[in-house]
Amino acid sequence: EVAVLRYGHRPGRDDRMTTHVGLTARALGADRVILPDNATQARETVADITDRFGGPFTVEQTDELDATVDRWAGAVVHLTMYGERIQDVESEVRERHRSDPLLVVVGGEKVPFEVYEAADWNVAVTNQPHSEVAGLSVFLDRLFEGRELAQEWPDAERRVLPQANGKRVVDGDEATDGS
Ligand code: SAM
């Protein structure tokens, strides 16, 4: 199992970024996202997209961010520009994930030092400042070694058919082989 925890959210200002943490977690192979309890708008958008474009994927909210980290029965990865280089630790993390559920923590504003201490790995996707969505994307792609790109969405209401040009969207259960 892979769960993504969005640690911190400023309503209004962070709505779009928190929504994109959830959508990116879903699209790139995580099983669920846990959002702070003040991120209800983001939760609703992610749940709505999951209803239309399929799962399995779960979106949850918690008022106990620290307890979610502390009580996690598995390994904790905290994504931070100050961490160890992803290319140096990715194989260890993959190895651990073979047996243990993984909690991937991404910050918003400042993340308290307790999270750095509670993490099994503090992981940097470059030691340059960028964004939680970018960090999460590269991390999940390295974790799954690209397999997430071929994921199926069995219960989708809608499905996008890849096109060289233009847009094609069909019902989830519609045949696409021309029959
Ligand atoms: N300045 C904040 C701090 O010192 O905690 C970080 C703000 S940053 C906009 C928000 C989140 O993006 C971070 O908590 C981290 O999860 C993620 N992030 C930003 N740059 C990253 C990097 N180079 N590698 C991994 N994660 C990164």
Boltz pocket constraint, residues with backbone or C-beta under 6 A from the ligand:
constraints:
  - pocket:
      binder: B
      contacts: [[A, 78], [A, 79], [A, 80], [A, 81], [A, 82], [A, 105], [A, 106], [A, 107], [A, 108], [A, 109], [A, 110], [A, 111], [A, 123], [A, 124], [A, 125], [A, 126], [A, 127], [A, 128], [A, 129], [A, 130], [A, 131], [A, 132], [A, 133], [A, 135], [A, 136]]
      max_distance: 6.0
